[in-house]
Amino acid sequence: MSKPKYLRSLLPIGLALALSSTAQAQFAPTGTTSVSVTIGPEAAIQIDTATTTITAAAGFSANYTGTTNFTYKIRTTSSTGSGTITLKVTTDFSPAGGPSVATPPTAGDTLAYTCTLSAPGTACSGSQTSSTTAATSVSTFGAGAKSAIAGNTGSVAWTLTDDPQYATGTYAATVTFTISAT
């Protein structure tokens, strides 16, 4: 005598359920797992003050000077990595009539800077002239560069030409610092 048709179709389902309950993991007093992480190159920068004020001695005897301090963190790839810190004047001085990075009132007027940096980076060499069209160097990093967990420090010392052509007033420009790592 043959089995009813509905029993023939339920039999494989029942067998699968029975086997699945025996295939479940067994509980034990201990267990392990493998924890995996991929560490890649990273970089971050923090400008220590929102506004850098540059000042000069009276009587056109000295250019305007001031300093922007920053803290950076970096990790470059061990064998082929590199990194940079650059800056760019992203908004020129305003209002009109005062200093200008893009179109100074007198040829040769500049917003220049020098750099200092604690290891592992290498500070820019000599005086650099800032630009509104291209990023300019603050620092470079080689392969395997690693900052301290709290970060490392650096600064940009600004020099702005004191030109009698500047109208009196208060002027501001925006400078954007960018750090990168590979």
C-alpha positions in Angstrom: 0.0 0.0 0.0 1.4 3.4 -0.9 1.5 6.4 1.4 -0.9 9.2 0.9 0.5 12.0 -1.3 0.5 14.6 1.4 2.7 12.4 3.7 5.3 12.0 0.9 5.6 15.8 0.6 5.7 16.4 4.4 8.3 13.7 5.1 11.3 15.7 3.6 10.3 18.8 5.5 10.1 16.9 8.8 13.5 15.3 8.1 15.0 18.8 7.4 13.7 20.2 10.6 15.0 17.3 12.7 18.5 17.6 11.2 18.6 21.4 11.6 18.0 21.2 15.4 21.0 18.8 15.8 23.2 21.0 13.6 23.0 24.0 16.0 26.1 25.2 17.9 26.7 23.7 21.3 27.1 26.0 24.3 30.3 25.7 26.2 31.9 27.5 29.2 34.3 29.4 26.9 34.3 30.8 23.4 36.7 32.7 21.1 36.5 35.1 18.2 39.0 36.7 16.0 39.1 40.5 16.0 40.4 42.0 12.8 41.1 45.7 12.0 42.6 47.4 9.0 44.7 50.5 9.9 45.0 52.9 7.1 46.7 56.3 6.6 44.9 59.2 8.4 45.5 62.9 9.0 43.7 65.6 10.9 44.5 69.2 11.8 43.2 71.7 14.4 43.9 75.4 14.2 44.4 76.6 17.8 42.8 80.0 17.4 39.9 81.0 15.2 41.4 84.5 14.5 45.1 85.4 14.0 45.7 89.1 14.5 48.7 90.5 12.8 50.1 93.9 14.0 53.0 96.2 13.1 55.1 98.8 14.9 54.0 102.4 14.1 55.5 104.6 11.4 56.0 102.1 8.5 59.1 100.8 10.3 58.0 97.2 10.2 55.7 94.9 8.4 52.6 93.4 10.0 53.4 90.1 11.7 51.5 87.4 13.6 51.4 83.7 14.2 48.9 80.9 13.7 49.5 77.8 15.8 48.0 74.4 15.0 48.0 70.8 16.2 48.1 67.9 13.8 47.8 64.1 13.8 49.1 61.9 11.0 49.8 58.3 10.1 51.3 57.5 6.7 51.8 54.1 5.1 55.0 52.4 6.2 56.8 51.8 2.9 55.4 54.2 0.3 53.3 56.7 2.2 53.6 60.4 2.3 51.7 63.4 3.5 51.4 67.2 3.4 50.0 70.2 5.1 49.2 73.1 2.8 47.4 76.4 3.1 45.4 78.6 0.7 43.9 82.0 1.0 40.3 81.0 0.2 38.8 84.4 0.8 41.0 87.4 0.1 41.2 90.4 2.4 38.0 92.5 2.6 36.6 95.1 2.4 38.3 96.6 -0.7 41.0 99.3 -0.3 43.3 97.4 2.0 45.8 94.6 1.5 45.1 91.9 -1.2 46.7 88.6 -1.9 45.3 88.3 -5.4 45.6 91.9 -6.5 47.8 93.9 -4.2 47.7 97.7 -4.5 51.5 97.8 -5.0 53.5 95.2 -6.9 55.5 93.1 -4.4 53.1 93.4 -1.6 52.7 89.9 -0.1 51.2 87.9 2.7 54.2 85.6 3.2 54.9 83.1 5.9 57.5 80.8 7.5 56.8 77.4 9.1 57.8 75.6 12.2 56.8 72.0 12.9 57.6 69.3 15.5 58.6 65.9 14.2 57.6 63.7 12.4 57.0 66.4 9.7 59.4 68.6 7.8 58.5 72.3 7.8 58.5 74.4 4.7 61.9 75.9 3.9 62.3 79.7 3.9 59.7 82.3 3.2 56.6 81.2 1.3 54.2 83.5 -0.5 50.5 82.7 0.1 48.1 82.5 -2.8 44.4 82.6 -3.7 44.8 80.3 -6.7 47.0 77.5 -5.4 47.7 75.7 -2.1 51.2 76.4 -0.8 53.4 74.1 1.4 53.5 74.2 5.2 54.9 70.7 5.8 55.7 67.3 4.2 55.7 63.8 5.7 57.6 60.7 4.6 56.7 57.0 4.7 55.9 55.7 8.1 55.2 59.1 9.7 53.4 58.8 13.0 52.3 61.6 15.3 51.9 61.4 19.1 48.5 60.3 20.3 47.8 63.9 21.6 49.1 65.3 18.3 52.1 67.3 17.3 52.4 71.1 17.0 53.3 73.5 14.3 52.9 77.2 13.4 52.9 79.6 10.5 54.5 83.0 11.2 52.8 85.6 8.9 54.4 88.7 7.4 52.2 91.3 5.5 53.8 94.1 3.7 53.0 97.5 5.4 52.1 99.5 2.3 51.0 103.2 2.7 48.5 102.6 -0.1 46.3 100.6 2.3 43.2 102.5 3.4 42.7 102.7 7.1 40.3 100.1 8.5 40.1 96.5 9.6 40.6 93.8 7.0 40.1 90.0 7.2 41.0 87.1 4.9 40.3 83.4 5.3 43.1 80.9 5.1 42.3 77.2 4.8 44.8 74.6 6.1 44.6 71.1 4.6 46.4 68.0 5.8 46.6 64.7 3.8 48.2 61.3 4.2 48.7 58.3 1.9 
